[in-house]
Amino acid sequence: MKVTLANPAGACYGVDRALSMVDEALLTGNGKPVHTLGPLIHNPIVVSQYEGRGVKVANDVDDVDSGVLVIRSHGVPMSSMARARVKGLEVVDATCPHVSRAQQEASRMASDGYRVIIVGESGHPEVEAILSYAGENAMVVQDETQIPQLDPNTKIGVVVQTTQPLSKLENVVAYLNERYTDVDVENTIYKKKKNRQEAALELSGKVDAMVVIGGRNSGNTTRLYEICRDSCQNTHHIESADELDPSWFTGCESIGVTAGASTPQAQIKTVVDALEKM
């Protein structure tokens, strides 16, 4: 069987940066306890590996009494950051720079008197963090059908969760532009995410089976799986090589592999190596 890895695939810059910052905190912390506020990334295997190195996951700032607190790549609400500093914790901000940009744009819009609409998944950690910067009247919508009727003179600002499809943002903006005269839009989608999806779609149309690697709690990995499955019915979402089932590939001459933005290269290599040995 020929195994082909999509290009690009795997961990994005923000995830690699977050992992490096935790590594640095462990190296230079002089034995101080290291916690992450929520899972560092949406990858249970990586989170478990760091727990094995002594990094604990805290669900709330109140759960950490001392030491280093790492802010996860998805960011956290402003109130959590403030509470951590008041407690005297050593804060390491590993928020992805693309997420930070969305936060800053939401804050700017709110300060300029715009009612902020965030296009994304309600309840997602990244969206909850952005929401805290967006002013008290901000709202989260998944598509244009969730936008309520507002006063026609309302100034509206739009930002978007960094992993959302561009088509969702475009549909929301088209809807708003038909109804309001002052719409300020910032496309805060991580552009390389689109490249990853396009590469996965192209590869899945050329192979007999497709394997998508990444946490089942990862939204962007789930979208990759859905994109590939639409093109190749024999598509499987796994977190580790241990989940591979040889029966999936009976009669297959070619297998494609891709991975979500929270999947490090070492995890991908383990799966590719296992496939090549089948």
Beta strands, then each sheet from edge to edge (+ up, - down):
strand 1: 2-5
strand 2: 34-37
strand 3: 55-58
strand 4: 68-71
strand 5: 90-93
strand 6: 115-119
strand 7: 139-141
strand 8: 156-160
strand 9: 183-185
strand 10: 209-213
strand 11: 235-238
strand 12: 254-259
sheet 1: 1+ 12+ 10+ 11+
sheet 2: 3+ 2+ 4+ 5+
sheet 3: 7+ 6+ 8+ 9+
end
